[in-house]
Every structure is written in C-alpha cells, then in structure tokens.
Amino acid sequence: MPSSHSALVATLCTNIGYRSGVSSDVFILSLGFFLVTIRDAVGVRRANGIQARILNGIGKTLAEKGIVEFKPIKEVQGHTPVEVVIGCLLGFFIGLAFCVLN
C-alpha cells in the first residue's frame, strides 16, 4: 500500500505551489512539512518497528530462560521507501488534478 501520509502532504504541497507559487512563504512552509513527514514515514517509524521487533525477541528469550518477566511491546511498522515514493507520486498527481480541474 502506498503511504497515505506521503500522499496527503504531497497533495497539500502541490496545491499550495500551484495556487500561491513556488516562491511563496506558504509553499516553503508546506515543503518543510512535506520533508519532515517523508523523513518520519521512511526513517523514524521504520527504525522504531525494527528496534521493537529485536527487543521483543531478546525479551522472549530472557523470559523463556526464566531470567525476567517480559510483556511484548507494540511493533509499529513503518513504510518502505517504495511505498513512500508511490504515495508522493499519487499525491502529486491528485493535487495537480484538483488544481487543473477546479
């Protein structure tokens, strides 16, 4: 599945860029929001999911040996880079369609 967050911010950025121009202050603000959201989707959330999976494995091993009691933590799955790129492209074309057709 493509990233819905990436698609949403790409649509927002495209609409603002088309209507206000790419040299406007609002577009620069939306571009910053876009970059932070993309970085979060592809980097931070994915790294958190990988770390949680490893910690759950270590905790399960320690619990099986009777060393500690362990309650598994939630594993949040991030997006792959391909899902983020497809979400961005989808959002760009949807934003462009709304601007042209409106």
Secondary structure, DSSP 8 states (H G I E B T S, - for coil): ---HHHHHHHHHHHHHHHHH-TTSHHHHHHHHHHHHHHHIIIIIHHHHHHHHHHHHHHHHHHHHTTSS------------HHHHHHHHHHHHHHHHHHHHH-
